[in-house]
């Protein structure tokens, strides 16, 4: 894999996602979308995205779509790279923000932020992974989940690296230095 040809300088879109009903979301860390971060070539497989993420400490990877119901993880952050197709994905619960994700985009989802696919092309495929290979849990926005979920969210540490750019990148600007233009 020629990393220099695969990884591009992305256009960053970020959104601070406030609590929304039974979804805790995460007002401390913005959702970050790296538009056009990966230049996926026609002969590439999803493994090229897995390798980028793994090199930067994001493992326990999977290849699939995004669930078409609201859910979140209370025990880990998540990264997704779009391998193929495009989709409208809602982040933050029922009244959250809708983002169009396209081939080559990467989205960094802070712990606690709800997400669901609203619609997509038939070929929409993402690679998902977690900092340090965390085993993610599934939460669905049920009221009884909140006390434990809030405790879990408070314990999650920041990732060591940006999932695309490693020791540099938007994650450090936005999450560590709080120097991120939020939409």
Secondary structure in CASP SS format (residue, H / E / C, confidence):
PFRMAT SS
TARGET T0000
AUTHOR 0000-0000-0000
METHOD secondary structure of the structure
MODEL  1
X C 1.00
X C 1.00
X H 1.00
X H 1.00
X H 1.00
X H 1.00
X E 1.00
X C 1.00
X C 1.00
X C 1.00
X E 1.00
X E 1.00
X E 1.00
X E 1.00
X E 1.00
X E 1.00
X E 1.00
X C 1.00
X C 1.00
X E 1.00
X C 1.00
X C 1.00
X E 1.00
X C 1.00
X C 1.00
X E 1.00
X E 1.00
X E 1.00
X E 1.00
X E 1.00
X E 1.00
X E 1.00
X E 1.00
X E 1.00
X E 1.00
X C 1.00
X C 1.00
X E 1.00
X C 1.00
X C 1.00
X C 1.00
X C 1.00
X C 1.00
X C 1.00
X C 1.00
X C 1.00
X H 1.00
X H 1.00
X H 1.00
X H 1.00
X H 1.00
X H 1.00
X H 1.00
X H 1.00
X H 1.00
X C 1.00
X C 1.00
X E 1.00
X E 1.00
X E 1.00
X E 1.00
X E 1.00
X E 1.00
X E 1.00
X C 1.00
X C 1.00
X C 1.00
X C 1.00
X C 1.00
X C 1.00
X E 1.00
X E 1.00
X C 1.00
X C 1.00
X C 1.00
X C 1.00
X C 1.00
X E 1.00
X E 1.00
X E 1.00
X E 1.00
X E 1.00
X E 1.00
X E 1.00
X C 1.00
X E 1.00
X E 1.00
X E 1.00
X E 1.00
X E 1.00
X E 1.00
X C 1.00
X C 1.00
X C 1.00
X C 1.00
X C 1.00
X E 1.00
X E 1.00
X E 1.00
X E 1.00
X E 1.00
X E 1.00
X C 1.00
X C 1.00
X C 1.00
X E 1.00
X E 1.00
X E 1.00
X E 1.00
X C 1.00
X C 1.00
X C 1.00
X C 1.00
X C 1.00
X E 1.00
X E 1.00
X E 1.00
X E 1.00
X E 1.00
X E 1.00
X C 1.00
X C 1.00
X C 1.00
X C 1.00
X E 1.00
X E 1.00
X E 1.00
X E 1.00
X E 1.00
X E 1.00
X E 1.00
X C 1.00
X C 1.00
X C 1.00
X C 1.00
X C 1.00
X C 1.00
X C 1.00
X E 1.00
X C 1.00
X C 1.00
X C 1.00
X H 1.00
X H 1.00
X H 1.00
X H 1.00
X H 1.00
X H 1.00
X H 1.00
X H 1.00
X H 1.00
X H 1.00
X H 1.00
X H 1.00
X H 1.00
X C 1.00
X C 1.00
X C 1.00
X C 1.00
X C 1.00
X C 1.00
X E 1.00
X C 1.00
X C 1.00
X C 1.00
X E 1.00
X C 1.00
X C 1.00
X C 1.00
X H 1.00
X H 1.00
X H 1.00
X H 1.00
X H 1.00
X H 1.00
X H 1.00
X C 1.00
X C 1.00
X C 1.00
X C 1.00
X C 1.00
X C 1.00
X C 1.00
END
